[in-house]
Amino acid sequence: MKQLISATLSEEAATIYNNWEKQQKSKILSELIVKEESHRLQIHALQTMRGKAHSVISQAMIQIKLKEGLTPLVKRMNDMLIGTIHYQYWDES
């Protein structure tokens, strides 16, 4: 299915678009839309996977800490979680 679209482009995008070969603009634009959608889906999948990995690291870290205390491995794992909701604010003294 083909569809005619109308779009308002930024100056930078319009300059790039206008420099494309005349008979290739639709083909190039179609390829970019398909590639961008693929990239968007990959980014979403990676973000989801990263969130799940943080959760698993956190659970494993807590299990190790409960059994062995605050080991160097637990500290390294916790450092990997800085900036996430899984980071643990333990008293390390």
Backbone as XML, in Angstrom:
<?xml version="1.0"?>
<chain id="A" units="angstrom">
  <residue number="1" name="MET">
    <atom name="N" x="0.839" y="-1.171" z="0.000"/>
    <atom name="CA" x="0.000" y="0.000" z="0.000"/>
    <atom name="C" x="0.886" y="1.236" z="0.000"/>
  </residue>
  <residue number="2" name="LYS">
    <atom name="N" x="0.547" y="2.158" z="-0.829"/>
    <atom name="CA" x="1.302" y="3.401" z="-0.898"/>
    <atom name="C" x="0.428" y="4.528" z="-0.396"/>
  </residue>
  <residue number="3" name="GLN">
    <atom name="N" x="1.069" y="5.494" z="0.221"/>
    <atom name="CA" x="0.315" y="6.603" z="0.783"/>
    <atom name="C" x="1.086" y="7.893" z="0.561"/>
  </residue>
  <residue number="4" name="LEU">
    <atom name="N" x="0.397" y="8.897" z="0.107"/>
    <atom name="CA" x="0.993" y="10.215" z="-0.059"/>
    <atom name="C" x="0.967" y="10.905" z="1.288"/>
  </residue>
  <residue number="5" name="ILE">
    <atom name="N" x="2.120" y="11.454" z="1.706"/>
    <atom name="CA" x="2.153" y="12.147" z="2.989"/>
    <atom name="C" x="2.575" y="13.599" z="2.788"/>
  </residue>
  <residue number="6" name="SER">
    <atom name="N" x="2.203" y="14.398" z="3.749"/>
    <atom name="CA" x="2.608" y="15.796" z="3.756"/>
    <atom name="C" x="3.253" y="16.046" z="5.104"/>
  </residue>
  <residue number="7" name="ALA">
    <atom name="N" x="4.364" y="16.747" z="5.106"/>
    <atom name="CA" x="5.069" y="16.973" z="6.362"/>
    <atom name="C" x="5.737" y="18.340" z="6.350"/>
  </residue>
  <residue number="8" name="THR">
    <atom name="N" x="5.805" y="18.937" z="7.516"/>
    <atom name="CA" x="6.558" y="20.169" z="7.690"/>
    <atom name="C" x="7.914" y="19.775" z="8.266"/>
  </residue>
  <residue number="9" name="LEU">
    <atom name="N" x="8.987" y="20.123" z="7.570"/>
    <atom name="CA" x="10.334" y="19.730" z="7.979"/>
    <atom name="C" x="11.066" y="20.905" z="8.612"/>
  </residue>
  <residue number="10" name="SER">
    <atom name="N" x="11.984" y="20.582" z="9.494"/>
    <atom name="CA" x="12.867" y="21.619" z="10.020"/>
    <atom name="C" x="13.769" y="22.087" z="8.880"/>
  </residue>
  <residue number="11" name="GLU">
    <atom name="N" x="14.432" y="23.204" z="9.069"/>
    <atom name="CA" x="15.319" y="23.711" z="8.012"/>
    <atom name="C" x="16.408" y="22.703" z="7.677"/>
  </residue>
  <residue number="12" name="GLU">
    <atom name="N" x="16.990" y="22.115" z="8.715"/>
    <atom name="CA" x="18.059" y="21.136" z="8.509"/>
    <atom name="C" x="17.542" y="19.919" z="7.741"/>
  </residue>
  <residue number="13" name="ALA">
    <atom name="N" x="16.374" y="19.415" z="8.138"/>
    <atom name="CA" x="15.795" y="18.254" z="7.448"/>
    <atom name="C" x="15.430" y="18.604" z="6.005"/>
  </residue>
  <residue number="14" name="ALA">
    <atom name="N" x="14.890" y="19.796" z="5.792"/>
    <atom name="CA" x="14.516" y="20.216" z="4.428"/>
    <atom name="C" x="15.744" y="20.315" z="3.537"/>
  </residue>
  <residue number="15" name="THR">
    <atom name="N" x="16.848" y="20.813" z="4.087"/>
    <atom name="CA" x="18.087" y="20.914" z="3.310"/>
    <atom name="C" x="18.566" y="19.527" z="2.890"/>
  </residue>
  <residue number="16" name="ILE">
    <atom name="N" x="18.537" y="18.604" z="3.827"/>
    <atom name="CA" x="18.953" y="17.226" z="3.519"/>
    <atom name="C" x="18.022" y="16.624" z="2.473"/>
  </residue>
  <residue number="17" name="TYR">
    <atom name="N" x="16.722" y="16.758" z="2.691"/>
    <atom name="CA" x="15.716" y="16.207" z="1.767"/>
    <atom name="C" x="15.887" y="16.784" z="0.366"/>
  </residue>
  <residue number="18" name="ASN">
    <atom name="N" x="16.112" y="18.070" z="0.286"/>
    <atom name="CA" x="16.238" y="18.720" z="-1.019"/>
    <atom name="C" x="17.523" y="18.350" z="-1.751"/>
  </residue>
  <residue number="19" name="ASN">
    <atom name="N" x="18.495" y="17.823" z="-1.027"/>
    <atom name="CA" x="19.741" y="17.386" z="-1.653"/>
    <atom name="C" x="19.674" y="15.945" z="-2.156"/>
  </residue>
  <residue number="20" name="TRP">
    <atom name="N" x="18.610" y="15.235" z="-1.811"/>
    <atom name="CA" x="18.450" y="13.871" z="-2.306"/>
    <atom name="C" x="18.133" y="13.910" z="-3.799"/>
  </residue>
  <residue number="21" name="GLU">
    <atom name="N" x="18.520" y="12.848" z="-4.474"/>
    <atom name="CA" x="18.242" y="12.705" z="-5.902"/>
    <atom name="C" x="16.725" y="12.739" z="-6.139"/>
  </residue>
  <residue number="22" name="LYS">
    <atom name="N" x="16.306" y="13.493" z="-7.137"/>
    <atom name="CA" x="14.877" y="13.761" z="-7.379"/>
    <atom name="C" x="14.010" y="12.501" z="-7.432"/>
  </residue>
  <residue number="23" name="GLN">
    <atom name="N" x="14.407" y="11.510" z="-8.175"/>
    <atom name="CA" x="13.572" y="10.320" z="-8.356"/>
    <atom name="C" x="13.728" y="9.293" z="-7.222"/>
  </residue>
  <residue number="24" name="GLN">
    <atom name="N" x="14.552" y="9.626" z="-6.209"/>
    <atom name="CA" x="14.824" y="8.672" z="-5.134"/>
    <atom name="C" x="14.256" y="9.101" z="-3.782"/>
  </residue>
  <residue number="25" name="LYS">
    <atom name="N" x="13.670" y="10.292" z="-3.707"/>
    <atom name="CA" x="13.225" y="10.833" z="-2.418"/>
    <atom name="C" x="12.220" y="9.925" z="-1.706"/>
  </residue>
  <residue number="26" name="SER">
    <atom name="N" x="11.219" y="9.441" z="-2.405"/>
    <atom name="CA" x="10.204" y="8.575" z="-1.786"/>
    <atom name="C" x="10.824" y="7.269" z="-1.301"/>
  </residue>
  <residue number="27" name="LYS">
    <atom name="N" x="11.704" y="6.708" z="-2.120"/>
    <atom name="CA" x="12.362" y="5.451" z="-1.749"/>
    <atom name="C" x="13.219" y="5.641" z="-0.499"/>
  </residue>
  <residue number="28" name="ILE">
    <atom name="N" x="13.997" y="6.715" z="-0.477"/>
    <atom name="CA" x="14.867" y="6.981" z="0.670"/>
    <atom name="C" x="14.033" y="7.219" z="1.925"/>
  </residue>
  <residue number="29" name="LEU">
    <atom name="N" x="12.994" y="8.017" z="1.806"/>
    <atom name="CA" x="12.136" y="8.317" z="2.951"/>
    <atom name="C" x="11.472" y="7.041" z="3.475"/>
  </residue>
  <residue number="30" name="SER">
    <atom name="N" x="10.993" y="6.194" z="2.585"/>
    <atom name="CA" x="10.380" y="4.923" z="2.994"/>
    <atom name="C" x="11.378" y="4.052" z="3.748"/>
  </residue>
  <residue number="31" name="GLU">
    <atom name="N" x="12.601" y="3.960" z="3.232"/>
    <atom name="CA" x="13.636" y="3.160" z="3.891"/>
    <atom name="C" x="13.955" y="3.718" z="5.278"/>
  </residue>
  <residue number="32" name="LEU">
    <atom name="N" x="14.028" y="5.038" z="5.388"/>
    <atom name="CA" x="14.322" y="5.657" z="6.688"/>
    <atom name="C" x="13.220" y="5.390" z="7.702"/>
  </residue>
  <residue number="33" name="ILE">
    <atom name="N" x="11.974" y="5.455" z="7.268"/>
    <atom name="CA" x="10.855" y="5.194" z="8.181"/>
    <atom name="C" x="10.907" y="3.756" z="8.691"/>
  </residue>
  <residue number="34" name="VAL">
    <atom name="N" x="11.161" y="2.819" z="7.804"/>
    <atom name="CA" x="11.232" y="1.406" z="8.197"/>
    <atom name="C" x="12.407" y="1.174" z="9.151"/>
  </residue>
  <residue number="35" name="LYS">
    <atom name="N" x="13.575" y="1.721" z="8.817"/>
    <atom name="CA" x="14.751" y="1.553" z="9.681"/>
    <atom name="C" x="14.529" y="2.192" z="11.043"/>
  </residue>
  <residue number="36" name="GLU">
    <atom name="N" x="13.947" y="3.378" z="11.063"/>
    <atom name="CA" x="13.722" y="4.073" z="12.335"/>
    <atom name="C" x="12.760" y="3.295" z="13.221"/>
  </residue>
  <residue number="37" name="GLU">
    <atom name="N" x="11.737" y="2.714" z="12.640"/>
    <atom name="CA" x="10.795" y="1.904" z="13.421"/>
    <atom name="C" x="11.517" y="0.700" z="14.017"/>
  </residue>
  <residue number="38" name="SER">
    <atom name="N" x="12.378" y="0.081" z="13.219"/>
    <atom name="CA" x="13.159" y="-1.052" z="13.715"/>
    <atom name="C" x="14.059" y="-0.610" z="14.869"/>
  </residue>
  <residue number="39" name="HIS">
    <atom name="N" x="14.707" y="0.529" z="14.723"/>
    <atom name="CA" x="15.572" y="1.048" z="15.791"/>
    <atom name="C" x="14.763" y="1.370" z="17.043"/>
  </residue>
  <residue number="40" name="ARG">
    <atom name="N" x="13.596" y="1.970" z="16.863"/>
    <atom name="CA" x="12.745" y="2.316" z="17.998"/>
    <atom name="C" x="12.347" y="1.055" z="18.770"/>
  </residue>
  <residue number="41" name="LEU">
    <atom name="N" x="11.987" y="0.000" z="18.051"/>
    <atom name="CA" x="11.607" y="-1.257" z="18.692"/>
    <atom name="C" x="12.792" y="-1.905" z="19.397"/>
  </residue>
  <residue number="42" name="GLN">
    <atom name="N" x="13.971" y="-1.828" z="18.782"/>
    <atom name="CA" x="15.175" y="-2.391" z="19.407"/>
    <atom name="C" x="15.509" y="-1.647" z="20.694"/>
  </residue>
  <residue number="43" name="ILE">
    <atom name="N" x="15.404" y="-0.332" z="20.676"/>
    <atom name="CA" x="15.688" y="0.467" z="21.864"/>
    <atom name="C" x="14.713" y="0.110" z="22.981"/>
  </residue>
  <residue number="44" name="HIS">
    <atom name="N" x="13.441" y="-0.012" z="22.637"/>
    <atom name="CA" x="12.442" y="-0.390" z="23.639"/>
    <atom name="C" x="12.765" y="-1.758" z="24.238"/>
  </residue>
  <residue number="45" name="ALA">
    <atom name="N" x="13.128" y="-2.732" z="23.390"/>
    <atom name="CA" x="13.472" y="-4.074" z="23.869"/>
    <atom name="C" x="14.701" y="-4.030" z="24.774"/>
  </residue>
  <residue number="46" name="LEU">
    <atom name="N" x="15.702" y="-3.240" z="24.398"/>
    <atom name="CA" x="16.911" y="-3.126" z="25.224"/>
    <atom name="C" x="16.615" y="-2.462" z="26.563"/>
  </residue>
  <residue number="47" name="GLN">
    <atom name="N" x="15.760" y="-1.453" z="26.560"/>
    <atom name="CA" x="15.388" y="-0.801" z="27.816"/>
    <atom name="C" x="14.645" y="-1.769" z="28.731"/>
  </residue>
  <residue number="48" name="THR">
    <atom name="N" x="13.756" y="-2.556" z="28.155"/>
    <atom name="CA" x="13.018" y="-3.550" z="28.940"/>
    <atom name="C" x="13.974" y="-4.589" z="29.509"/>
  </residue>
  <residue number="49" name="MET">
    <atom name="N" x="14.887" y="-5.067" z="28.675"/>
    <atom name="CA" x="15.854" y="-6.069" z="29.109"/>
    <atom name="C" x="16.761" y="-5.514" z="30.207"/>
  </residue>
  <residue number="50" name="ARG">
    <atom name="N" x="17.174" y="-4.249" z="30.065"/>
    <atom name="CA" x="18.026" y="-3.627" z="31.079"/>
    <atom name="C" x="17.294" y="-3.531" z="32.419"/>
  </residue>
  <residue number="51" name="GLY">
    <atom name="N" x="16.023" y="-3.153" z="32.375"/>
    <atom name="CA" x="15.240" y="-3.067" z="33.608"/>
    <atom name="C" x="15.123" y="-4.412" z="34.298"/>
  </residue>
  <residue number="52" name="LYS">
    <atom name="N" x="14.892" y="-5.462" z="33.515"/>
    <atom name="CA" x="14.797" y="-6.806" z="34.089"/>
    <atom name="C" x="16.145" y="-7.260" z="34.647"/>
  </residue>
  <residue number="53" name="ALA">
    <atom name="N" x="17.227" y="-6.924" z="33.947"/>
    <atom name="CA" x="18.566" y="-7.287" z="34.429"/>
    <atom name="C" x="18.869" y="-6.577" z="35.742"/>
  </residue>
  <residue number="54" name="HIS">
    <atom name="N" x="18.505" y="-5.310" z="35.858"/>
    <atom name="CA" x="18.711" y="-4.580" z="37.113"/>
    <atom name="C" x="17.966" y="-5.258" z="38.255"/>
  </residue>
  <residue number="55" name="SER">
    <atom name="N" x="16.757" y="-5.690" z="37.986"/>
    <atom name="CA" x="15.958" y="-6.361" z="39.009"/>
    <atom name="C" x="16.614" y="-7.666" z="39.457"/>
  </residue>
  <residue number="56" name="VAL">
    <atom name="N" x="17.093" y="-8.458" z="38.491"/>
    <atom name="CA" x="17.732" y="-9.732" z="38.820"/>
    <atom name="C" x="19.034" y="-9.494" z="39.578"/>
  </residue>
  <residue number="57" name="ILE">
    <atom name="N" x="19.832" y="-8.514" z="39.151"/>
    <atom name="CA" x="21.080" y="-8.187" z="39.853"/>
    <atom name="C" x="20.766" y="-7.791" z="41.292"/>
  </residue>
  <residue number="58" name="SER">
    <atom name="N" x="19.738" y="-6.976" z="41.473"/>
    <atom name="CA" x="19.352" y="-6.523" z="42.806"/>
    <atom name="C" x="18.941" y="-7.695" z="43.695"/>
  </residue>
  <residue number="59" name="GLN">
    <atom name="N" x="18.133" y="-8.586" z="43.153"/>
    <atom name="CA" x="17.688" y="-9.736" z="43.935"/>
    <atom name="C" x="18.865" y="-10.635" z="44.325"/>
  </residue>
  <residue number="60" name="ALA">
    <atom name="N" x="19.753" y="-10.886" z="43.384"/>
    <atom name="CA" x="20.923" y="-11.720" z="43.662"/>
    <atom name="C" x="21.829" y="-11.048" z="44.691"/>
  </residue>
  <residue number="61" name="MET">
    <atom name="N" x="22.006" y="-9.734" z="44.533"/>
    <atom name="CA" x="22.861" y="-8.983" z="45.453"/>
    <atom name="C" x="22.321" y="-9.068" z="46.882"/>
  </residue>
  <residue number="62" name="ILE">
    <atom name="N" x="21.029" y="-8.920" z="47.043"/>
    <atom name="CA" x="20.429" y="-8.973" z="48.376"/>
    <atom name="C" x="20.577" y="-10.371" z="48.976"/>
  </residue>
  <residue number="63" name="GLN">
    <atom name="N" x="20.395" y="-11.401" z="48.165"/>
    <atom name="CA" x="20.572" y="-12.770" z="48.653"/>
    <atom name="C" x="22.007" y="-12.993" z="49.137"/>
  </residue>
  <residue number="64" name="ILE">
    <atom name="N" x="22.969" y="-12.524" z="48.343"/>
    <atom name="CA" x="24.387" y="-12.681" z="48.737"/>
    <atom name="C" x="24.655" y="-11.908" z="50.025"/>
  </residue>
  <residue number="65" name="LYS">
    <atom name="N" x="24.148" y="-10.684" z="50.126"/>
    <atom name="CA" x="24.388" y="-9.862" z="51.314"/>
    <atom name="C" x="23.791" y="-10.515" z="52.557"/>
  </residue>
  <residue number="66" name="LEU">
    <atom name="N" x="22.609" y="-11.089" z="52.425"/>
    <atom name="CA" x="21.974" y="-11.741" z="53.571"/>
    <atom name="C" x="22.776" y="-12.956" z="54.032"/>
  </residue>
  <residue number="67" name="LYS">
    <atom name="N" x="23.405" y="-13.673" z="53.110"/>
    <atom name="CA" x="24.162" y="-14.881" z="53.463"/>
    <atom name="C" x="25.602" y="-14.581" z="53.864"/>
  </residue>
  <residue number="68" name="GLU">
    <atom name="N" x="26.234" y="-13.618" z="53.158"/>
    <atom name="CA" x="27.672" y="-13.416" z="53.331"/>
    <atom name="C" x="28.054" y="-12.028" z="53.845"/>
  </residue>
  <residue number="69" name="GLY">
    <atom name="N" x="27.102" y="-11.145" z="53.957"/>
    <atom name="CA" x="27.411" y="-9.786" z="54.378"/>
    <atom name="C" x="27.793" y="-8.905" z="53.192"/>
  </residue>
  <residue number="70" name="LEU">
    <atom name="N" x="28.339" y="-7.754" z="53.509"/>
    <atom name="CA" x="28.669" y="-6.759" z="52.480"/>
    <atom name="C" x="30.034" y="-7.084" z="51.867"/>
  </residue>
  <residue number="71" name="THR">
    <atom name="N" x="30.050" y="-8.008" z="50.929"/>
    <atom name="CA" x="31.285" y="-8.455" z="50.278"/>
    <atom name="C" x="31.661" y="-7.500" z="49.148"/>
  </residue>
  <residue number="72" name="PRO">
    <atom name="N" x="32.894" y="-7.599" z="48.644"/>
    <atom name="CA" x="33.270" y="-6.780" z="47.484"/>
    <atom name="C" x="32.347" y="-7.011" z="46.279"/>
  </residue>
  <residue number="73" name="LEU">
    <atom name="N" x="31.895" y="-8.245" z="46.094"/>
    <atom name="CA" x="30.978" y="-8.539" z="44.988"/>
    <atom name="C" x="29.660" y="-7.792" z="45.178"/>
  </residue>
  <residue number="74" name="VAL">
    <atom name="N" x="29.139" y="-7.789" z="46.396"/>
    <atom name="CA" x="27.886" y="-7.072" z="46.672"/>
    <atom name="C" x="28.076" y="-5.583" z="46.397"/>
  </residue>
  <residue number="75" name="LYS">
    <atom name="N" x="29.207" y="-5.033" z="46.809"/>
    <atom name="CA" x="29.473" y="-3.604" z="46.566"/>
    <atom name="C" x="29.535" y="-3.315" z="45.069"/>
  </residue>
  <residue number="76" name="ARG">
    <atom name="N" x="30.213" y="-4.188" z="44.303"/>
    <atom name="CA" x="30.296" y="-3.978" z="42.843"/>
    <atom name="C" x="28.929" y="-4.075" z="42.183"/>
  </residue>
  <residue number="77" name="MET">
    <atom name="N" x="28.141" y="-5.041" z="42.623"/>
    <atom name="CA" x="26.797" y="-5.197" z="42.062"/>
    <atom name="C" x="25.949" y="-3.963" z="42.377"/>
  </residue>
  <residue number="78" name="ASN">
    <atom name="N" x="26.043" y="-3.488" z="43.603"/>
    <atom name="CA" x="25.272" y="-2.313" z="43.997"/>
    <atom name="C" x="25.722" y="-1.080" z="43.213"/>
  </residue>
  <residue number="79" name="ASP">
    <atom name="N" x="27.020" y="-0.963" z="42.967"/>
    <atom name="CA" x="27.525" y="0.164" z="42.167"/>
    <atom name="C" x="26.951" y="0.145" z="40.747"/>
  </residue>
  <residue number="80" name="MET">
    <atom name="N" x="26.688" y="-1.052" z="40.215"/>
    <atom name="CA" x="26.088" y="-1.163" z="38.889"/>
    <atom name="C" x="24.656" y="-0.632" z="38.866"/>
  </residue>
  <residue number="81" name="LEU">
    <atom name="N" x="24.051" y="-0.512" z="40.036"/>
    <atom name="CA" x="22.649" y="-0.103" z="40.135"/>
    <atom name="C" x="22.482" y="1.364" z="40.523"/>
  </residue>
  <residue number="82" name="ILE">
    <atom name="N" x="23.588" y="2.100" z="40.626"/>
    <atom name="CA" x="23.495" y="3.530" z="40.960"/>
    <atom name="C" x="22.600" y="4.216" z="39.934"/>
  </residue>
  <residue number="83" name="GLY">
    <atom name="N" x="21.684" y="5.030" z="40.421"/>
    <atom name="CA" x="20.782" y="5.761" z="39.541"/>
    <atom name="C" x="19.512" y="4.999" z="39.190"/>
  </residue>
  <residue number="84" name="THR">
    <atom name="N" x="19.347" y="3.802" z="39.725"/>
    <atom name="CA" x="18.129" y="3.024" z="39.479"/>
    <atom name="C" x="17.360" y="2.882" z="40.782"/>
  </residue>
  <residue number="85" name="ILE">
    <atom name="N" x="16.122" y="2.419" z="40.673"/>
    <atom name="CA" x="15.326" y="2.200" z="41.884"/>
    <atom name="C" x="15.818" y="0.996" z="42.669"/>
  </residue>
  <residue number="86" name="HIS">
    <atom name="N" x="16.731" y="0.219" z="42.115"/>
    <atom name="CA" x="17.232" y="-0.986" z="42.771"/>
    <atom name="C" x="18.462" y="-0.726" z="43.635"/>
  </residue>
  <residue number="87" name="TYR">
    <atom name="N" x="19.041" y="0.459" z="43.533"/>
    <atom name="CA" x="20.241" y="0.772" z="44.320"/>
    <atom name="C" x="19.912" y="0.717" z="45.808"/>
  </residue>
  <residue number="88" name="GLN">
    <atom name="N" x="20.814" y="0.142" z="46.590"/>
    <atom name="CA" x="20.614" y="0.011" z="48.033"/>
    <atom name="C" x="21.523" y="0.994" z="48.777"/>
  </residue>
  <residue number="89" name="TYR">
    <atom name="N" x="20.927" y="1.760" z="49.663"/>
    <atom name="CA" x="21.669" y="2.736" z="50.465"/>
    <atom name="C" x="22.060" y="2.101" z="51.793"/>
  </residue>
  <residue number="90" name="TRP">
    <atom name="N" x="23.011" y="1.174" z="51.745"/>
    <atom name="CA" x="23.466" y="0.501" z="52.933"/>
    <atom name="C" x="24.524" y="1.307" z="53.634"/>
  </residue>
  <residue number="91" name="ASP">
    <atom name="N" x="24.572" y="1.151" z="54.938"/>
    <atom name="CA" x="25.644" y="1.757" z="55.713"/>
    <atom name="C" x="26.858" y="0.854" z="55.537"/>
  </residue>
  <residue number="92" name="GLU">
    <atom name="N" x="27.878" y="1.379" z="54.843"/>
    <atom name="CA" x="29.044" y="0.565" z="54.511"/>
    <atom name="C" x="30.161" y="0.665" z="55.548"/>
  </residue>
  <residue number="93" name="SER">
    <atom name="N" x="29.879" y="1.258" z="56.680"/>
    <atom name="CA" x="30.944" y="1.384" z="57.704"/>
    <atom name="C" x="31.068" y="0.126" z="58.525"/>
  </residue>
</chain>
